[in-house]
Amino acid sequence: MAPPDPSIVRLEGPWRHLDVRANGLRFHAVESDVGVPADRPLVLMLHGFGEFWYSWRHQLTALAQAGYRAVAVDLRGYGDSDKPPRGYDGWTLAGDTNGLIRSLGHSSATLIGHADGGLVCWGTATLHPRVVSRIAVLASPHPRALRSAVLRDRRQRDAFLGGFLYKQLPRFGERTLTRNDGAFLVDYFRQRAGARWRESRDFDEALGLNRQAVQIPGVAHCTLEYQRWAYRSQFRPDGARFMELMDKPVGVPVLALRGRDDTYIAEPTMTASREWAPRFDYRDVPGAGHFVHEEQPERTTALLLDWLAADA
């Protein structure tokens, strides 16, 4: 059977699909079709590992109806965005976001990111502070807080590194992700999601789409390159330099959300991010695991809108 075409992520719905050039690449982005003027405040949403723009399906329309220009993007290497073999380091990923904001015609934006997408938010807010007005991070602690927790907290280390180390092996990780039509993602999502979402039709539909998307040529390799750089850079000068640059306060408001039942990212790891975010607001969401914006979409959207309005 032929591998799926990248266009399979251009799903029909109350949104429109865009191709945006930024940082030397073409990115696939999705914008609500509510009809918000392009000069309204931009909210750019960045997905996490094993997903694509569709993880923000619940927030796209709600944010637009509230008057924001809501745009979700396939990160570098995912979905229908370009898939270069390199460029998955913290500097380049932050540069992608900086370029996307400007290519969408804005001088600044609110960034919302889940997991790996949240780490890109932290990096962009630190390295390109002039284009970031605020960030919301979901299940995504500050990189220095995460590193400290993995080194010092056995529970966080076991949860985080358990499925992390095998991904460093060339080709083995790619085969694992794509084998049996992306069956790896079944265990990945079921282990990290809360019971309520696991038993829903929405979970089955999202998981089926993610399994298709990970089989798009190049996606498995690029997906793993994020985590390969994150791990290997800890032992190299470029990683030390990146962590040194990240050791400064983020000057914009930060909202940190975590599902109360998240077994992957512990609450102390999230709240430790306060050390690098003087304007830090932490909320945990009951009835949700690692994918809080999909498991409790109405509660998550309400928290985001309240926070956006308070800091407007």
N, C-alpha and C positions, 0 to 999 in steps of 0.2 A: 504493500500500500504506500502511495506517495505521501511524503510529509505534508502537513497543512501549509497553506499559503498564509503569509502574514496578514492578508486582508480579512481573515476570519475574525480578527478582533474589532473590525469596523461594524459593530453591532448596531442594529436599528433601535431607535428609542427616542425619547424627548431631548435629543441633543444633536449636534452636528460635528462632523469630523474635520480636522484641520491638519495641514502639513506645515510645520514651522521650522525654519532654518535657524540654527543656533550653534555656536562653538564649532563650526565646521561640519555639523551633522544635520540630517533631517529627522525631526521628531514628529511622531503622531500624537496629536492632542485632541481632546474632546471638550466641547463647550455646550452648556445648556442652550436650548433653543427658545427659552422664555422670552428673549428679545431685550435683554439688558443692554443699554448703550455701552460701547466699547470703552468709554472714558470713566465708567464706574470703577471703584476699587477692585483690583485684581486679587483673586484668591487662587493660588496655584497649588494643586494637590499631587503628591508624589507617593506612589504605592510602595509596597514592601516585597520581600522575597516570595517568588512563586506565583505572583499575581500580575496584573496589568491595570490599565486605567480603570477598568470596570469595578474595581474594589470601591470606588467612590460613587457608584451609581445612586446611592441613597442621598448623598450630599449635593450632587450637582444641581438638581432642580431646586432644592430647598434654599440653597445659598443664593441662587439666581433670583428666586422669588423675593428674597430679602433685600435685593438691590445690589448684590455683588456680581462681578464678572467671574464666574466660577469655571475654571479650566482644569481638567485632569489630563495628565500626560503619561505616555509610555516612556519610562526611563530609558536611557541609553542601553541598547542590547535587548530590550523587551518588546513584545507585541509587534507593532508595525513601525517602530522607530529603527533607525540605522543600528547595525550591529558590528562595530569595529572590533578587532581582536584585542585592542588595548584601550586604556583610558578609564580604568575603573578605580583610580586613586582618588583620594579626598579632594585634591586640588581641581582635577578635571571635572569631577561631578559637580562641585560647587560652581565651576565655570559654565557648565551646561545650564544650570538654573539661572545664573546671572544673565546668560545670553537669551534664554527663553523669555524672561521678563521683558527685556528690551525688544526682542523680536515681536512680541505680542503688543508692542506699542505703549508700554508703561515704563515709568522710571522707578517704580517700587511695587512691592506686592506683599501680601500675607502668604506665608508658606505653611502648608499643612502636610505632614508626612507620617507615614506608618512604618515602623521597623527600619529597614534600610533607607526608605524615603525620609524618615525622621532624621537619620544621621546626615543625610544630604542637607536637610534644613539647618541643623546645627553648624555644618561646615560653611554653608552659604552665608548665614547670619554673621559668622566670625570673619570669613575671608572677604566678603563683599557686603559689608554692613550698610552701604548707602542705598542698596536696592531692596532691602528687607525692612518692612515696617513692623512685623511681628511674626512669630512662629508658633504653631501648635504641633506638638509631637505626641504620637500615639504609640505606646509600648516601645519607646525609643529614647533611652537615657542619653545624656551627654557622653560623647566618646571617652572622655577621661573618667567619668563616673563608671561607665561600663567596664573599662579596663581595670580599674581599681577593684570593682566588685568581683570580677573573674579571678583576680589574683588573691583576694583576701577572703572571699565568702565561698565556702565549699558548695553550698546549695546552688548559688548562682553559677559557679564554675561548672558543676555537673550538668545543670540544665542547658547552659549555653554551649559548652564544648562537646556535649554528647553527640550531636549531629553535625558538628562543625569540622572536625579533623579529617574525616574521610573525603571531604570536598576538596582537600588540597591535592589529592592524587590526580594527575592528568588522565583524562579519558574515563577513568573509573567513575568519577562523580557524574560526568555527562551521561554515561550509560545508566547509572542508577536513576537519574532524574527522568529519563525518557523511556526506560524499559516498561513493557506492558502498558503502553498508552499513558504514560505518566502516572502509573500506580503509586509511585513514591509519595505523591502529593496527598493521596488518600490518608495515609498514616500521619503525614506531617500536619494536615489540617485537623484531623480528628484528635490528635494528641494535644493540640494547643487551643482548640475552640471549646467554648462552654457547651454544656449539655443541651441547652435550649436551642441554640443555632444548629448544632449537629443533627437534631431531629427534624429540621425544617426542610421544606422544598427549596427555599432560597439557598440553603447550604448545598444541596445536591446540584442545583443549577450552576452556582458559582464554581464549585469544585470541578464539574464537568468542563466548564469553559477554561479554567486554569490548566486542566490536564491537556486540553487541546493546544493552548498557547505555549506550553513549555516544550511542545514537540516541533514548533516552528524552527526551521533550520537556523542554527546559531544561538538560539535563546538559551539553551542549557549551558553552553560554554560561557556566554556573557554573564548569565545569572551567577555562576560560580566564581567568576572573576572578581565580583564585588567582595566576596568573602575570602577569596585567596589573597587579595591585596590587604584586606583588613588584618589577616593573620600574619602573613609573611612580613609585612611592613614593621611589625613589632620588633623584628630582629635586624632591621636595616636602618641606615641613616635617614632615608626619606620618611620612614615612619616616626622616628624620633623627632624630626623636624616638624612634621605635621602635628604631632601631639604638643610640641612646644608652642606652635602657633595657636593651637586650640586652648591653651591655658591662659585665657583672658575672659573678662566678663562679656556676656552678650548683652548689648545695651537696649534691646527691644523687649517688649512683653513676651513672656513664654507661657503657654498653656500646656501642661503635661497631663495626658489622660492614660489611664491603665484600667483594663478590665479586672475586677476584683478577683476573678478566678484564673487569672493568667499565671500559668506554671512556668512560663519561659523567662519572663522578666519580672524580678521580684520588686515589691514596693520600695524597700530601702534603696535599691539601685536607681529607681526612678527619682525618688525624692533627693538623693545625693546630688542630682544635677543642679540643685539650688545653689551650690557653691559657685557655679559659673553663670548663673542667671539671677541677678538681683531682683528682677521683676517677674518672679516665678509663681505660678498658680497651679497647684496640683489637685487633681480630682480623680478618684477611683469610681468606677461604674459597676454597680452590682449586676449580676446576671450575664456577665461577659467574660470571655477569656482573652486570648491574645489579639483577636480581630475585633476590637471594641466597636469600630465604626460600622461593621457589618452585622455584628451580633446584637447591638443595641443602637440602631441607626437613629431613631427618634431622640433618644436621650443624648447621644453624641452630638447630633446636629443642634439640639437646643443649647448644650453647653458651649458649642462653638459660636453660635449666634449671640448668646449673652456676652461672651468674652469679646467678640468683635465689636459689639455695640458699646461696651464699657470703655474700650480703648480707642474708640473712633475719634 
